[in-house]
């Protein structure tokens, strides 16, 4: 991963559980207004709509937040959001960690016995 301060992009329930605060990473969260934008994108994707404009809105939220509270990476802590990220590159300035990809790789490793 290589960073110590990260923006957490997740649904409200995941955020309320503070899962990522149990690590050595300092967590940055969105403003209430920006969280509403992310919540809307999550609902759109869950409803089957995946569009480039979702990537653009996510990029805007990430860049806006980074100007207020600088961070080094973004943790995508949601099953739907990677689909928007795959539609178009979001931002090049941050390390991006997709927790679903991390979990998938680890699961395959466990199944293979490595």
N, C-alpha and C positions, 0 to 999 in steps of 0.2 A: 504494500500500500504506500508506504513512504510519506505519510503526512500526519500531523498532530492535531489539526483543526479542520473539521469537515461540516459541510452543510448536509443536514439530514432531510431527504425528500421522502415523505411517507404519508400514509393516511393518518388521521387524528388518533385512532386507537393505538397504532404502533408508536406514535410520538408520546402518547400518554403513558405507555409502558416503560419509557426511558431505557430501552434495551441497549442502546449504543453508549449510554452514559456509564455503563459498567466496564468500559474499555479505557484505554489510555488516551483515547481521542477526545479532544474538546469538541463538543457538539454545538453547532449553530442551527437555529431554527428560523423558519420563515415568520414574517409578520402575519397577523391574523388575515389581513387582506390578501397577501400572497398565498397563504395556505388555502384560502377559499378558491383561488385560481387552480391550484394543484388538485384540490378535492374535485373540482369540476372536470378537470382532465381525466382523473382516475375514473369518475362516473362515466364519462364519454367512452373511454376505452373498454370499461367493463360492459358497456352497452353495445360494443361491437364497432364503434367509430374510431378509426385510427387515421389521423390526418397530419400533414406536415405542419399545419398551424399550431398543433399541440406542442411540437418540438420548439417552435418559435416562441410560444408563450412560456414554456419552461426555461428556455435560454434567457428570456427577458427577466424572469423571476430570479434566476441564478445570478445574472450580472448585477441586477439591482441590489440584491442582498449582499453580494461581495463588496459593493461600494460602501455599504453601511457597516458591515462587519466582515472584514477580510477573512478568508479561509483558503486552504490549499487543495481541498478535495471535496467531492460530492459523493455521498452514499445514497444510492437508490435503494430504499428500504421498502419496496412495494412491488407486488407482482405485475401490476399493469404498466407502470411507468417505463420499464425497459422497452416496451413496444413503441412508445413515442420516441425514445432515444434512438431506436433502430431506424426510424423513418427518415431522420436527417441528423447530421452532426449537431450537437448542442453547443458546446464551447470547447475550445482547444486549450484554454488557460488553466484548466483544473484536471486533476486525476479523477477519474470516474470509477466508482466501484459499484457493480451491480450485484447485490446480495444474492439474487436468485442464481446468477451464474456461479458465484462462489459456493453456494450450497450444492448446486448441481455437480460441480467438479469434485467436491468433497464426497458426495454420495457415491459417485462412480468409483472413487478411490476406495471407499469403504467396501463397496460390493466386490471390487476386484481384490480386496485384501491387502492393499498397499498402505 
